[in-house]
């Protein structure tokens, strides 16, 4: 069995005055986890959360973490600007 390889990951930062929201969900053997982070234009993590969702589908995991992500942005007074 080959040894695992670790690759560095760098998130692309948003333009100044914007925030970037990244989220993902995962299911293994029916058990779901989900997480998200919010970064500013300097690449600083403003907020991050991980949740165990129990037995559910990947669609529910993804939708749940998107909802939680948007609620966290609202709590932090991060709003959409058009």
N, C-alpha and C positions, 0 to 999 in steps of 0.2 A: 504494500500500500504506500503510495507516495506521501511525503510529509506535506502538511498544509502550508500554503504560502500566504503571507500577509502583505497586502498591498495598501499603501497609504491612500487615504481618501481626502479630498479637499472639496468643500462645497463652494460653489460659485456664489459670491456675495451679491446682494441686490444693489441697485443704484442708491446713492444717498437719499435720505428721507423715507426710504421704503424698508420693509421687513420681508424676509423670506420664510415661508412656512413649509416644512418638509414633514411628511407623515408616511407611515407604512404599517401594514398589518401582516401577520403570518399565522398559519395554522399548521400544526403537526399532530398527527393522530387525533384530530378533532379538537385539540386544545388550541385556543387562540391567544395571541398577545398582540399588542399594538402600541405604537409610540409616535411621538412627534417632537419637533423642536422648532423654535422661532429664533432666527438670527437677524442681527442688524447689518447695516452696510459695512461695518468694520469687521464683520465675521464673528462678533461676540454672541454667545448663546444667551438669549434673553429669557427663555423658558424652555423646559423640556419635561416630558412626562412619558412613563411607560405603564401600561396596564395589562393585567391578566384578565382575559374576558371569559374564561371557562370554555365549555364546549359550544362551539358555534362554527359558522362557515366563514370563508375568507371574505365574502361580500359584506357580511355583518361586521367583521373585524375592521375592514377598510372604512365602511360608513361610520362606524362608531368612533374611530380615531379622528376622522375628518370632523365630525360633530364636536368632539372634545377639543380639537384644535381650534376651531372657530370660537367656541365658548371661552377658551383661555385667552385668545386674542381680544375678545370683547372685554373680559375682566381686566386685561392689561391696557385697555383703552387704545388698542391698535385698530384703526379703522381704515376702510377703503377710501381712496381718494380718486376722483374721476376728473 
